[in-house]
Amino acid sequence: LFSLQLKAFPAEVQALTKLQRLSLFDCYELKRLPEWIAQLPLRHLTLNNLHEFRKLPAGLTRLETLDVGTCEAFTLQPERLADFRDSLQHLKLSELARVRHLPPQIKRLTALKSLSLGALALQHLPDAFAHLTGLEKLRLDGCDMHGLDVVSRLTNLRELCVRGYAIAFLPSILVCHLRKGE
């Protein structure tokens, strides 16, 4: 659904019992998704440029991909991370003014394979980040961070992209890998 002046999510979508992918773009006044959305077999959810959108509904336990960007009122609720524990494989968070830290509950995302964080006001990655042992791809775009020590504990990481960050230091293990050409 693109560029609609939605204030409420259309109830007619509830009849789409096979809906697996939902993308909402430029629905500036939409504040929330209805609770019944969790009854749909959604696997992929994209929310972009929804200025009034605040939080995800409970029960989205089948989501494999979540992409949230430029949603000025959005907050990342720690209790929602438990909903995604066994299913979420790809998470992208970008340009979210209210996301200033990642909650320790991020460690519950045991199925997570790729994580992209862009233009967030993050100062550091939490120690709980090291529990994302299945993470293979990490992209960090455009924030000031104190360092990336916790990244060195992501033993399955295959791809690391750091762009536009003012990083105070790189962990020694990453510097060693860079020198060896890995």
C-alpha positions, 0 to 999 in steps of 0.5 A: 500500500503506497501513499495512502492517507490511511488513519486506520488500517483497512479491515478488508485486509483481514480477509486475505488469509494467504497474505505473506508479504505486506509493505506500507509506504508513505502512509503518514498518518497510520499510527498502528496495525490492528491486533488481528494482523497477527492472525495472517500468515505474514512472513515479510513486513515492510514499514517505510515513511510512516511518520505516526506509526508507533509500535508493532502489534503482538503475535507476529510470530511468523515474520522472517523479514522486518524492515522499518525505516523513516518512522519517526514515532516508532519505538523498538519494544523489547517485549516484541522481540520475543515474538520473533525469537524463532522466525525472524531471519532479516531485520532492517532498522533505519532512520528511526529517531527514537531508537537510541539503543538496542535492548538486551532482549535482542539476544532472543533473535536466535534465527537472525541471519542478517541485520542492517542498522542505518542512521540510528542514534546508537552509541554502542552495540549491547553485549547481548549482541554477542548472542546473535551467533547465527548472524552472517551479515551485519550492515552498519550505516551512518551513526557515531559509535564508540567501537565494535568490540562485540562484533568480534564475538560473532563467529559466523559473521561472513559479511560486515559493512560499516559505512559512514560511521565515526568509529572511535576504534576497531577491535584488534581481532577485526584489524588482524582479519583486515591485515590478512585480507579476510 
